[in-house]
């Protein structure tokens, strides 16, 4: 009977050690999941900031397009004007060239931002996948721990019943 009690104590101690290890593993997994969640939140904020910038660039392009359309109309109307109005026509042509240059620059910037946004979206997707993997691992660890605890508990109950029957 003394041997059975020592065996039970040893098994309970071993079960407690396994429980501490599993709890430590679960805490570490939760820490990693929180860090990944924080990283994903930061990436979402960066993506939102880029989206706002792209929207602002788009608005600028729309405004410039409206200005260019107005300038084109003025240029068309001034074609038949006398020589003294040629200076005004030259100024509008220069303005048109400036707007075209700015439009080209904004188009290049917009393309650059689109590429960066795609890269950020890929990174966010990768982080989301990692978070999902970590969640699955944590769930597996908890399920495994629950099964071990249930199994050990049933063994302890059976031993106690045997002891009380004996």
Secondary structure, DSSP 8 states (H G I E B T S, - for coil): -HHHHHHHHHHHHHHHHHHHHHHHHHHHHHHHHHHHHHHHHHHHHHHHHHHHHHHHHHHHHHHHHHHHHHHHHHHHHHTTS-GGGHHHHHHHHHHHHHHHHHHHHHHHHHHHHHHHHHHHHHHHHHHHHHHHHHHHHHHHHHHHHHHHHHHHHHHHHHHHHHHHH-
